[in-house]
């Protein structure tokens, strides 16, 4: 019985890092359902007062398309603010998104 308990504890210890990594996954699929081209996309740690760099850089995201983005800033944070700038200058902003729990963010 003692060996069975030890084996169970070792198995649980081996699985814990895998589960922790899954909970810390900050990859989010950004879906453009706005009807306009997505020109800029920013995701900044909610604890910061300014926007980080444009994640799309020189690229754009046509309406109806999506892109997978890793929103990990190295701080361990899960709460981020996002800003999408669409063709024509329209801004779509959402605050305090838990990127450790969502897998998709849709821009409308």
N, C-alpha and C positions, 0 to 999 in steps of 0.2 A: 504494500500500500504506500509506503514511504517513497519508493522509486517512482510510482505512478504520479504522486503529488509533485515530486521534483521534476519529472518530465513535463507535466502540465505547466508548471511555473516557468520552465525554460522555454517552452513553446510560446507562452504568452509574452515573455521578455523579447523573444525574437520578432514577434509580430508587432509589438508596440511602436518601433520606429517607422514601420511601413504605414501604420494607421496615422501616426503623427504627421508624416510627410504628406499623406493624402489630405489631411485637414488643413495643411498650410499651402496647398496648391493655389496659386494666384493667377493661373491662366484663365482668361475669360474670352469667349467668342463675342466679338463686337459685330452686331448685325445692323446694317443700314436699311431701315424700312421707312425712311423719311420721304422718299420720292425725289430727293436731290442728292447730288454728289457730296460725300463727306470729305471735307478738305483738310481738317485738322482734328486731332483727338488727343486730349490731355487726361492723365490720371495722376492725381497727387495725393499723398498721404493726408488724411483729414486733419492731422495735427499741424500741417504747414499752412502758411498764409499766402503762398504764391503757387502758381502753376509750374509744374516741371516742363521739360521740353515736349514738343509735339511728337507723339509716338509714331505717327505716320510719316514724318519727315517730308521727303519730296513726293511721296505716294499719295494717292487719294483712294477712296472706297466708293465705287458706284452704288447707287440705290439698288437694293435687291441682293447685294453681295455681303459677305462676312469675312472677317479675318480673326485669327487667334492671336491674342496679345498676352504676354506675361507681364502682369502689373506688379511685379516684385521689386521694391526699391531697396531691398537689403536691410530694412529696419525691423522686419518681423511683424509689421503692422498689417491688419486685415481691412481696416476702414479707409476707404479712398473716396475722394471727390472726383467726378469726371465732367469734362467739358467737351462737347462735340461742336465743331463749327462747320456749318453746311454751306454749300454753294449759295451765294447771295448774302452771306453774312449772318444768317440766322444761327443763334446759339442755343444749344440744348445742354442744360446743366443739371446734375443731380449730385447731392451731397450724401456723405456718410454711407456709402455702399460697402457691404461686407464681401470683398472679393474672395475670401476664403470659403464662402458658402454658396456663391452663385457660380454658374458656369457660362451664362449668357447675359449680355447687356444689349438691349435693342434700342436704337436711336429712331425715334418717330418724329 
